[in-house]
């Protein structure tokens, strides 16, 4: 059997064109990576009733329900209506599926609702970003991690959002045990030292992990409840010059990060190579130069005195000329 398919429409409706003739896969975003058990049961029901009973959990914390016949898409969309509404993923009409194209699911580590190291609720922030940016055709990847341990691999994203703890020190509570100093030296950046029986913090080396507050037995260190973040940018995989994301801003708030991301979509609209099916944002930055991206990204933002912005970024990446770092064993 052959089908007259509108490939562009199918992809925008969150379905994949697969290698298997006449079958597709439904891709479901899970903003922030958190889903309730009752919604999981809907995923199960769709897979067993319309698919081949198999589900792939994607690297971006979504579900790909495999083996769905193209002619069953309308029925699947009706069944997925409560799933789409429960996940609060943008949909003009849930009965007809939901818009999805270039921008990937906003993923996140488990955050401070469980992890003691995390400095913020990653799922809540991921959902705020989801509502601000979706749907969108541009190929953009965003991930949120609660602390510099970076369990979500935010450094491999176009935008990686890392929670920072603005720690406060009460020297009257400090007993000079050096628990925080030893931990910082062994597990972090060595930003803490002892001087005259009290702890000194080097702000140039402090990455805001907040572990000093966890290690202190007398609560001399505490985390400021006001949430601040580091934003790293333009990490990527792929064939062409893979690289990790580099620091763009530090000690920045949620609203500014969302504004920077939205500004970046305007930047992409201006400079994307439209002769290509899609273009990764990092390659656009490589082509225009970092100063052009920076000017666009910061438009309309109001930065406090504590915010730091990179003046220059050396992104680096792969070396393809193997003789630059490998030698033959022959």
ChimeraX attribute file (.defattr): number of C-alpha atoms within 10 A of each C-alpha:
attribute: neighborCount
match mode: 1-to-1
recipient: residues
	/A:1	4
	/A:2	6
	/A:3	9
	/A:4	5
	/A:5	11
	/A:6	8
	/A:7	12
	/A:8	11
	/A:9	13
	/A:10	19
	/A:11	17
	/A:12	18
	/A:13	20
	/A:14	18
	/A:15	27
	/A:16	18
	/A:17	17
	/A:18	12
	/A:19	8
	/A:20	9
	/A:21	12
	/A:22	16
	/A:23	18
	/A:24	24
	/A:25	24
	/A:26	27
	/A:27	21
	/A:28	24
	/A:29	23
	/A:30	24
	/A:31	29
	/A:32	29
	/A:33	19
	/A:34	17
	/A:35	14
	/A:36	9
	/A:37	9
	/A:38	10
	/A:39	17
	/A:40	12
	/A:41	12
	/A:42	16
	/A:43	19
	/A:44	15
	/A:45	15
	/A:46	22
	/A:47	22
	/A:48	17
	/A:49	11
	/A:50	17
	/A:51	22
	/A:52	15
	/A:53	15
	/A:54	12
	/A:55	20
	/A:56	13
	/A:57	12
	/A:58	13
	/A:59	10
	/A:60	20
	/A:61	21
	/A:62	22
	/A:63	19
	/A:64	22
	/A:65	26
	/A:66	24
	/A:67	21
	/A:68	23
	/A:69	17
	/A:70	18
	/A:71	12
	/A:72	13
	/A:73	21
	/A:74	13
	/A:75	13
	/A:76	22
	/A:77	21
	/A:78	14
	/A:79	18
	/A:80	24
	/A:81	18
	/A:82	15
	/A:83	21
	/A:84	22
	/A:85	13
	/A:86	13
	/A:87	17
	/A:88	15
	/A:89	22
	/A:90	19
	/A:91	18
	/A:92	10
	/A:93	12
	/A:94	19
	/A:95	17
	/A:96	17
	/A:97	24
	/A:98	22
	/A:99	22
	/A:100	25
	/A:101	20
	/A:102	18
	/A:103	17
	/A:104	23
	/A:105	26
	/A:106	28
	/A:107	30
	/A:108	31
	/A:109	24
	/A:110	21
	/A:111	23
	/A:112	18
	/A:113	12
	/A:114	9
	/A:115	14
	/A:116	13
	/A:117	19
	/A:118	26
	/A:119	29
	/A:120	26
	/A:121	22
	/A:122	27
	/A:123	25
	/A:124	15
	/A:125	18
	/A:126	23
	/A:127	19
	/A:128	16
	/A:129	22
	/A:130	24
	/A:131	13
	/A:132	14
	/A:133	16
	/A:134	19
	/A:135	20
	/A:136	15
	/A:137	15
	/A:138	18
	/A:139	16
	/A:140	24
	/A:141	23
	/A:142	24
	/A:143	27
	/A:144	32
	/A:145	31
	/A:146	29
	/A:147	29
	/A:148	21
	/A:149	15
	/A:150	19
	/A:151	15
	/A:152	22
	/A:153	19
	/A:154	28
	/A:155	27
	/A:156	22
	/A:157	24
	/A:158	25
	/A:159	27
	/A:160	30
	/A:161	33
	/A:162	30
	/A:163	33
	/A:164	28
	/A:165	28
	/A:166	20
	/A:167	19
	/A:168	14
	/A:169	17
	/A:170	13
	/A:171	14
	/A:172	9
	/A:173	13
	/A:174	18
	/A:175	15
	/A:176	15
	/A:177	15
	/A:178	19
	/A:179	14
	/A:180	23
	/A:181	22
	/A:182	16
	/A:183	17
	/A:184	21
	/A:185	13
	/A:186	9
	/A:187	9
	/A:188	20
	/A:189	14
	/A:190	17
	/A:191	17
	/A:192	22
	/A:193	17
	/A:194	14
	/A:195	9
	/A:196	7
	/A:197	13
	/A:198	15
	/A:199	20
	/A:200	15
	/A:201	15
	/A:202	12
	/A:203	10
	/A:204	7
	/A:205	12
	/A:206	19
	/A:207	21
	/A:208	25
	/A:209	25
	/A:210	26
	/A:211	22
	/A:212	27
	/A:213	20
	/A:214	16
	/A:215	18
	/A:216	20
	/A:217	15
	/A:218	13
	/A:219	15
	/A:220	20
	/A:221	22
	/A:222	18
	/A:223	21
	/A:224	14
	/A:225	11
	/A:226	11
	/A:227	17
	/A:228	22
	/A:229	27
	/A:230	25
	/A:231	26
	/A:232	22
	/A:233	25
	/A:234	27
	/A:235	23
	/A:236	23
	/A:237	11
	/A:238	8
	/A:239	7
	/A:240	11
	/A:241	15
	/A:242	18
	/A:243	19
	/A:244	20
	/A:245	24
	/A:246	21
	/A:247	21
	/A:248	19
	/A:249	18
	/A:250	22
	/A:251	23
	/A:252	21
	/A:253	17
	/A:254	15
	/A:255	12
	/A:256	16
	/A:257	21
	/A:258	17
	/A:259	17
	/A:260	20
	/A:261	20
	/A:262	16
	/A:263	21
	/A:264	21
	/A:265	19
	/A:266	12
	/A:267	20
	/A:268	20
	/A:269	12
	/A:270	9
	/A:271	14
	/A:272	19
	/A:273	14
	/A:274	9
	/A:275	7
	/A:276	7
	/A:277	6
	/A:278	13
	/A:279	17
	/A:280	19
	/A:281	24
	/A:282	21
	/A:283	16
	/A:284	18
	/A:285	19
	/A:286	12
	/A:287	12
	/A:288	12
	/A:289	12
	/A:290	18
	/A:291	13
	/A:292	12
	/A:293	18
	/A:294	20
	/A:295	12
	/A:296	17
	/A:297	21
	/A:298	18
	/A:299	12
	/A:300	11
	/A:301	13
	/A:302	10
	/A:303	14
	/A:304	10
	/A:305	7
	/A:306	9
	/A:307	15
	/A:308	15
	/A:309	17
	/A:310	12
	/A:311	10
	/A:312	11
	/A:313	13
	/A:314	7
	/A:315	18
	/A:316	12
	/A:317	14
	/A:318	10
	/A:319	11
	/A:320	10
	/A:321	8
	/A:322	9
	/A:323	9
	/A:324	8
	/A:325	8
	/A:326	8
	/A:327	8
	/A:328	6
	/A:329	4
	/A:330	3
